[in-house]
């Protein structure tokens, strides 16, 4: 009996070891598949033109900063600044309006609350192509086409519903006793939100803010239609290196790396809050 138990135990251990090894191999293969485009862009960004155009592609090459030099001598630096300005403005507006709106949806009971929640979801998932042409026409009529104001307003069509919905989920998870204690002490709703709730919810606000910042930083289609030379964003500017007869793949890769790198850094530093933000409200 003891011999049977020992053999059975070793068999179970071998099965667990095999399953663990197989799962790690699958995860590594999947990770390599996901990271392959990023690695390829990073390598191409440091290739000389002859290496970037080589067929078949070269793995070994002499690294160069020529592509970054081309970018820094062009309009691309200003375009990065445009993206940064739009990111800050869009994130600020989304948080200033979305945080109190999310709190109201989580705590207040009023007629039409379900309809408003459903409308937020519909507004967020509606394809951009549905509203971009009417927006472009209206912006031309009122004279704000190509301005930061026009772009921020267009961004908020998607970012504000997302912010409200996410913050509503966070506030719904917060014990209501915190606010009740503040109300008993003489605070009104606005003061309780500012002095009691927000200090506790600050990690959630930061997480949602970073998610909104990432979305606005990498936005392409709206910026492609609504920007002009004075507000062109970095994702749109990268496409200018695609020509009719030839393309500057090295400069494109360097520009893409500069656009992607801040997002990767933010994702690494806030990965726990990022996962919490993405899954908040999924299960109640």
Secondary structure as UniProt FT lines:
FT   HELIX           2..45
FT   HELIX           49..52
FT   HELIX           66..72
FT   TURN            73..75
FT   HELIX           76..107
FT   TURN            111..112
FT   HELIX           113..125
FT   HELIX           128..142
FT   HELIX           148..173
FT   HELIX           177..184
FT   TURN            185..186
FT   HELIX           189..192
FT   HELIX           193..197
FT   HELIX           198..217
FT   HELIX           221..226
FT   TURN            229..231
FT   HELIX           234..238
FT   HELIX           239..241
FT   HELIX           249..269
FT   HELIX           271..279
FT   TURN            280..281
//
